[in-house]
């Protein structure tokens, strides 16, 4: 491992450890934070690359954010980056959950706690919608991709078509369309 990769892996350690303490709302809110920090601010990864990582991470078994953290860390710093990213995105919630579960029974019926949780849910949703909107910009590299995306959404939302089947159909469509979405000619 090069010195630069080691430095990047160490930076991922601190980044994921830090956001693990305050990023509420599940995997999508963390993806939104990664998009803001690494696509918009630092330019270290493109929105298309992040979308690819999220697509693969969401498609694999296991926790989406663990998969995304590993793939993202691996993309930037190889295996050590992936391992550190998934380890350190997991430790803060584990610590917080351990403390919360001990005290939750004492406060679960408290009206103020109920109100806090309700307010928190209300501000998490816009962040998730924002992240999905930004990632969708890179999701449709060809005109044919948009109708395919709409059809896949309808098949999933209205007809409860299995997501694995939809992913396999998307892979087949990508192979048939032959476009990489990275400026190549698809050949």
C-alpha positions as CSV (number, residue, x, y, z in Angstrom):
1,X,0.0,0.0,0.0
2,X,1.4,3.4,-1.0
3,X,1.8,6.2,1.5
4,X,-1.1,8.1,-0.2
5,X,-3.4,5.2,0.0
6,X,-2.6,4.8,3.7
7,X,-3.2,8.4,4.3
8,X,-6.5,8.1,2.4
9,X,-7.5,5.0,4.5
10,X,-6.7,6.9,7.7
11,X,-8.8,9.9,6.5
12,X,-11.7,7.5,5.8
13,X,-11.3,6.2,9.3
14,X,-11.8,9.6,10.8
15,X,-14.5,10.6,8.3
16,X,-16.7,7.6,8.9
17,X,-16.1,7.6,12.6
18,X,-17.2,11.3,12.8
19,X,-20.3,11.0,10.6
20,X,-21.2,7.8,12.4
21,X,-22.0,9.9,15.5
22,X,-24.3,12.4,13.9
23,X,-25.7,11.1,10.7
24,X,-29.3,10.1,11.5
25,X,-31.8,8.6,9.1
26,X,-30.1,5.4,7.9
27,X,-28.1,4.6,4.9
28,X,-29.6,7.2,2.5
29,X,-28.8,10.1,4.8
30,X,-25.2,8.9,5.0
31,X,-25.1,8.6,1.2
32,X,-26.3,12.2,1.1
33,X,-23.4,13.2,3.4
34,X,-20.9,11.3,1.3
35,X,-22.3,13.0,-1.9
36,X,-22.0,16.4,-0.3
37,X,-18.5,15.9,1.0
38,X,-16.8,13.8,-1.7
39,X,-18.7,14.7,-4.9
40,X,-19.6,18.4,-4.4
41,X,-16.9,19.7,-2.0
42,X,-13.8,17.6,-2.7
43,X,-14.5,16.2,-6.2
44,X,-12.8,12.9,-5.3
45,X,-15.5,10.9,-6.8
46,X,-18.2,11.6,-9.4
47,X,-21.9,11.3,-8.8
48,X,-22.0,8.5,-11.4
49,X,-19.3,6.6,-9.5
50,X,-21.2,7.1,-6.2
51,X,-24.4,5.9,-7.9
52,X,-22.6,2.8,-9.0
53,X,-21.3,2.1,-5.5
54,X,-24.8,2.7,-4.0
55,X,-26.4,0.5,-6.7
56,X,-24.0,-2.4,-6.0
57,X,-24.2,-1.9,-2.2
58,X,-27.9,-1.9,-2.2
59,X,-28.1,-4.9,-4.4
60,X,-25.9,-7.1,-2.1
61,X,-27.1,-9.0,1.0
62,X,-26.4,-7.2,4.3
63,X,-26.8,-3.7,5.6
64,X,-26.9,-1.2,2.7
65,X,-24.7,1.4,4.5
66,X,-22.1,-1.2,5.5
67,X,-21.9,-2.4,1.9
68,X,-21.7,1.2,0.6
69,X,-19.1,2.2,3.2
70,X,-16.9,-0.8,2.3
71,X,-17.2,-0.2,-1.5
72,X,-16.7,3.5,-1.1
73,X,-13.6,3.0,1.1
74,X,-12.3,0.4,-1.3
75,X,-12.8,2.7,-4.2
76,X,-10.6,5.4,-2.6
77,X,-8.1,3.4,-0.6
78,X,-8.3,-0.3,-1.4
79,X,-9.1,-3.1,1.0
80,X,-7.8,-1.2,4.1
81,X,-10.0,1.8,3.2
82,X,-13.0,-0.5,2.8
83,X,-12.4,-2.3,6.1
84,X,-11.8,0.9,8.1
85,X,-14.8,2.7,6.5
86,X,-17.3,-0.2,7.4
87,X,-15.7,-0.7,10.9
88,X,-15.9,3.0,11.8
89,X,-19.3,3.7,10.4
90,X,-20.6,0.9,12.6
91,X,-18.9,1.6,16.0
92,X,-20.6,5.0,16.9
93,X,-24.2,3.7,16.3
94,X,-23.3,0.5,18.2
95,X,-22.1,2.6,21.2
96,X,-25.1,4.9,21.0
97,X,-27.6,2.0,20.7
98,X,-26.0,0.3,23.7
99,X,-26.6,3.3,25.9
100,X,-30.0,4.1,24.5
101,X,-31.4,0.6,24.9
102,X,-30.4,0.7,28.6
103,X,-32.4,3.9,29.2
104,X,-35.1,3.6,26.6
105,X,-37.6,1.8,28.8
106,X,-37.5,4.6,31.3
107,X,-38.4,7.3,28.7
108,X,-40.2,5.5,25.9
109,X,-43.7,6.8,27.0
110,X,-42.4,10.3,27.7
111,X,-44.3,12.8,25.5
112,X,-41.2,14.9,25.0
113,X,-39.2,11.9,23.7
114,X,-42.1,11.1,21.4
115,X,-42.1,14.7,20.1
116,X,-38.3,14.7,19.6
117,X,-38.4,11.5,17.6
118,X,-41.3,12.8,15.5
119,X,-39.5,16.0,14.7
120,X,-36.3,14.1,13.8
121,X,-38.2,11.9,11.3
122,X,-39.6,15.1,9.7
123,X,-36.2,16.5,8.9
124,X,-34.6,13.3,7.8
125,X,-36.9,12.7,4.8
126,X,-35.9,15.9,2.9
127,X,-32.2,15.0,3.2
128,X,-32.9,11.5,1.7
129,X,-35.0,13.0,-1.1
130,X,-32.3,15.5,-1.9
131,X,-29.6,12.7,-2.0
132,X,-31.8,10.5,-4.3
133,X,-32.5,13.5,-6.6
134,X,-28.8,14.3,-6.9
135,X,-27.9,10.7,-7.5
136,X,-30.6,10.4,-10.2
137,X,-28.8,13.0,-12.3
138,X,-26.1,10.4,-13.1
139,X,-28.5,7.5,-13.3
140,X,-29.8,8.2,-16.8
141,X,-26.8,8.5,-19.2
142,X,-29.0,7.8,-22.3
143,X,-32.5,8.8,-23.2
144,X,-33.6,5.2,-23.1
145,X,-32.6,5.0,-19.4
146,X,-35.3,7.3,-18.1
147,X,-38.2,5.3,-19.4
148,X,-36.5,2.1,-18.1
149,X,-36.2,3.8,-14.7
150,X,-39.8,4.8,-14.7
151,X,-40.9,1.3,-15.7
152,X,-38.7,-0.3,-13.0
153,X,-40.1,2.1,-10.4
154,X,-43.7,1.3,-11.5
155,X,-43.0,-2.5,-11.5
156,X,-41.6,-2.2,-8.0
157,X,-44.0,0.2,-6.4
158,X,-47.2,-0.9,-8.1
159,X,-46.7,-4.6,-8.9
160,X,-44.2,-5.5,-6.2
161,X,-41.8,-7.1,-8.7
162,X,-38.8,-8.5,-7.0
163,X,-35.9,-6.0,-6.9
164,X,-33.3,-8.7,-7.8
165,X,-35.3,-9.3,-11.0
166,X,-35.4,-5.6,-11.7
167,X,-31.7,-5.3,-11.2
168,X,-31.0,-8.2,-13.5
169,X,-33.2,-6.6,-16.1
170,X,-31.3,-3.3,-15.6
171,X,-28.0,-5.1,-16.1
172,X,-29.4,-6.7,-19.3
173,X,-30.6,-3.4,-20.6
174,X,-27.2,-1.8,-19.8
175,X,-25.5,-4.5,-21.8
176,X,-27.9,-4.1,-24.7
177,X,-27.6,-0.3,-24.7
178,X,-23.8,-0.5,-24.6
179,X,-23.2,2.9,-23.0
180,X,-20.9,3.3,-20.1
181,X,-22.0,6.7,-19.0
182,X,-18.3,7.7,-18.6
183,X,-17.8,9.5,-21.8
184,X,-16.9,6.3,-23.8
185,X,-18.6,5.2,-26.9
186,X,-19.9,2.0,-25.3
187,X,-17.8,-0.3,-27.5
